[in-house]
Amino acid sequence: MNSPSCLGRLRGGGFHRLRLRTSVTAMSQGDGDHMSGKRILASVAAVLALSASSPTFAAQMAAPDRASPEPVIETGDVDRFYALYDSTAGRPSAEQLQAYLDGGSTGLTHLAKVRRVTGARMADAMAARPEIYVEARACADHLPRVRARVAEGLARFIDQYPGAQFPSATFVIGRGRPVAVGSPVDGIQVGLEALCATDFINPDIEDRFVGVLIHEYVHTQQAPELTEKEQFTVLEVSMAEGVAEFVTELMIGAPAYAYLAPQTRGRELEIETAFIADQDKTDLSAWVYNSTPEKPGDLGYWVGYRIAKAYYRNAPDKREALQAILQMTDVKGFLAESGWRPGMNLD
């Protein structure tokens, strides 16, 4: 049971190894970030170098055109998990899984901390849903094309928002959730097994991966004053997630969580009137991070998306509008300026 991706502070699937190496100079943005003091400037191309067992796969993932931004994907934690998985016939102990977590990357360590992933919880998840750990390997076959499409989306992002700086995305294996987390402080972490299993987001695996990754990259561009709060209101978290949805649509033509559109069609006024009544609440459970395969939810994503879309549509200068959307910290002020009203037509 998975909700879609969430903001990093609030949190609250034969696999081939992909390992980043940069072929051109990356400027240092200071010490202490999750890339060991290095953040890749958006205009600088990074190249994924492979140590993969499959020659075909390696050919597919050959060094790309250096003129385009390339997503930086780390999968060493996935390699280590499946080495353990294979050596234990798919039944590692809680202690062995804890050792996997303890020896993990900075990204895995962060995800385990914010989402309370432990060896015991992973063992329970593997016993309850063993199939998602099997299926996650097959998902890896889609990564070459996913990477290319994400690069195209990031190139469009840079064209419209030249100040963008993209951190790495770390793929890990966890306890079946969350799908992904992203923030401007801690970068992006993706639970491969969770994203593979969460087909209600989008039944097309490739489209699902691309949408979620772009959504998380947008989170890394947002103002930490909004995304790194210890306590969100319904309006704050919905705007943070809704902005990520709207900008994802700008970059690739569709939001990451496309299931929300048919779920809400014809109910715009009803849903958004209820949202206004709840906007200042700190109990978020009715609006975000509440989806299950049986009952997709997360309507706050959709309302925030519509507010951002209204703002952008009404703005005469679209580049300035995108900058204001991404740098938003005063959600009440943004809402007032957006021109949005419950139930308005944005088609």
N, C-alpha and C positions, 0 to 999 in steps of 0.2 A: 504494500500500500504506500503509494508515493504521492506527495504533493510536488508541484513543480519546484523549480530552483528557488533559492531564497538568498536574502542578503546575508553576507558573511557574519556580521555581528549578531543578527537576530537568531540565527540557528542555534534559533529559538523561535559492462558485462561482457589448431596450432596458432596462439597469440604472438604477434611479431613485435619486436622491440623498436620503438621510435625514440630517438634521443637527439635533442637539439644540439647543434653546433652552429655558431655564427660564422659566416664567411666574409662579412664586412664588419667594420668597426661599429660597436654599439656604445653610445655615449652613456657615461655614468650619471645617474640622477641622485647620487648620494648613497651613503651606507644605510644598511638596516632594513631594506625592503626584502620581500620574499624571494627575490632573484639574486641574492647575495650582493646587493648594492647595484645591480645592473637592471635598468629598465630600457626596453628597446624603443627607441624613437620610432614613431609611426612611419616615418619616411625611409627607415632603414630596413632592408630586407634581411630576414633571418632564414637560414636553410636547415631543414631537417636532414641530418645524416643518419643513416641506418646501420644497425648491426642486426640484420634480420636473416633468418635461415632460408627464406624464400627468394631466389633470384628474381622471379617475376615481380614479387612485391617490391623488392629493392629498385627494380627498373621503373615501376610505377611511381615510386617516391623519389626519383632522382632529383638532384638540386634544381629548384625552379628558377625562373627568370628573376634576376636580382633586382629588377626595377619594381617589383611588386612586393607588398608586405606579406609575409608568410606567418601563419599562426604557429606559435611556439608550443609544441606538445611534448610533455614528458610522460613516459609510460613505464618507468623503471619499477614502480610499485606494483604494477600489473604483472610484469615479468616475475617479480619475486613471489607474488601470490601464487601464480600458476606453477612455478617451480615447487612450491610447498604443496600445492594441491595435487600435483602429479606424484610427488614422492610419498603421499599419504593416501593414495587411491581415492582422492576426493573427500577425505574425512579427517582434516587436520583437527587437532585438539584445541581447546580454548587457550591453553598455554602456548601452543605453537602459533596460533593466530595473534596472540598478544605480542609474541616476539616479532612477528611480521609488522605489527603496528609500531612497536618500539624502535625498530630499525628503519622506519620509513623516511620518506622525503619530508621536507618542510611542509609541502602541501598536504600530505597524508596526516602529518602530525597536527596541522591546523584543523583539518576536517574532523579528525578523531576528537579533538578537544571541544570544538563548538557543537558537534552533534553527538557527543557522548558515545563514540564508537569504541568498544572494548573487545578483547578476544572472546569473552563469554557471550557477548551480544552477537558477534559474528558467528560463533558456533551455533547459537540458537537459530539465527537466520538461515544458515546453511542447512540445518536439519529441517526447518519448516518449508523452505523453498529451494531445494537443491537445483532445480532446473534453471534458475536464473544465473547460476554460476557456470553452468554448462553453456547456456545460450550466449553468455557474454563474449566467449571466444569468437563465435561466428560474427558478432557485431564488428569485431576488429577488421574484418575484410572490407568494411565500408569506409575505413578511415582515409585511404588515399583520396577518394573522391570528396569526402567531407572536407578534408584539409584544403583542397583546391577551391571548393565553393566558399568556404569561410574566408580564404584569401581574397576572393573576388568581393565579398561583402565588406571586408576591412579596407580594401582599396577605395570603395565608394565612401566608406566612413571617413577616411583620410581626406578625400577630395572635398567633402562637405565640412569637415571639422579638422583642420590641419594640425591642431594642437594635441591630437590624440596620441597616447603612449600605451602600448599594449604589453601587458605582462604575459608570462607563460600560463598555459592551461595544463594542470596536472591531472591525468587520469589515474584513478585508484580503484581498488576493490574494497568495498565496505560491507555494511550490514543490510543492503537492499534499499537504503535511503540515507541521505537525500539524493535527488537526481544531480544537483549541482549547487554550488555556492560561489558567489563572486563579490568582490569588493575592491575599491581603489586602494585599500591598504594591504590586503592579503592575497590578491590575485584570484585565480579561478581554480576550483577543484571540481572534478566530475566523477561521480560514482558510475563506473562503466556498467556494472551489473544492474544498477538502478535505472539508468537511462535506457538500456536495452529492453528492460522489462516493462517500462512505462509506456505502452503503446497507445493508451488513450490520449496522450498528448498529440500524437500524430502517428498513424499506422505505418507511414513510410519511414524506415529507419534512417535513411540518409537525410531526409528533410527534417526529421526530429533532431538529429545530432547538429545539423547546421543551425537550425533555429535556436536551440538551447545555447550553443556556444556563442553565437552573436549576441543573444540576450545577456549572457554573462560578461562578454566583452564590454557591452554598454555599461553595465554596473561598474566596471573598473574606471570608467570615465566620469562618473557622477561625483558630486561634491561629498567628501567624507562627512561633512556636517549633517548631511541628510542620511547617508547610508550606514553610518557607524554609531548610530544612537543606541543607548542601552535600553531605552523604552520608546517604542513607536506609538503614535496614534493611528487609527484606521486610515485617516487621510494621508499621513506621512508615508506609511508603508505602501499604500496603494499608489501613491504618486511615484515612489521609488521604483516599484515593479512595473507600473503602467508606462513610465518613461522608457524603461528597457524594452517593453513590448512595442511601443510606438516607433522607437528608433530602429529596432530590428526590422519592422515593416518597411521603413524608409530604405534600409540597406539591402534587403533581400526580397521585398515584395509581399511579405506576409509576416505576421507576428509569430513568435515561437509557439504560443499556446493557442493554436487556431481553433481548437474545440470550443473555445468560449463564444465565438460568433454565433453558431447555430443554437447554442444553449441559451443565449440571451435575446435572440431575435423576437421582436414583438413585445418584449417585457422591459424595454429600456426605461420607461417612465416609472414603472413599479420598482425596479431594482435601484435606480439612481435616487429616487425619493427616499427609499430606506437607507441608502448610503449616506445621504446628507444628514439624516437623523443620527447616524452612528459615527460620524466623521471624527469626533473628538474622543471617542472611547479608546481605551488602551487594551481592552479585550479584543483581540484580532480574529478570534476563532470563527466568526461568521463570514469573514471576508477574504482571508488569505491562508495559505498553507493548510488547507482543509480538504484537498481532493483525495479521492480514492478511485480505483478503477471502476467500482460499482456506482459511484456518485461523484463525478467531476465537479469541482467547486471553484474556489479562487476567483470569485467575482470582483474582488478589489483590483486585480490585475486589469480586468476589462474596463472598469470605471476609470481608473487612472490613465489607461491608454486613451480613452475617449476625451478626457480632460486635456491631455497633452496634444491630441490630434486637433481639438478645437483651437487651442492656443496657436499651433503651427499654421492652421488653415487661415486664421484671422490676421496673422502677422504679414506685413508688407515685405519685410526682408527675411527670407527663409534661413539664411546663414546665421543671422543674429538670433532668430527664433530658436534654432537648434542649439546655439550656445547657451541661451537663457534656459532652455529645457534641461540641458545636461548640468548646468551649474546651479540649478534651483536649490535653495535652502529654505526659503519662506514659502511653504506650501499654501498657506492661507492667501498670501498676496498673489501667488501664481494663479490660484483658483479664481480669485476676483478678476484678474486681468485676462483670463483665458477666453471669456465669452461663452463658456460652457453653461448649460442649464440642463436639469434632468429631462431625459427623454428626447433631447434635440436630435434632429436628423443629421448624421455625419457621413452618409453614403455619397 
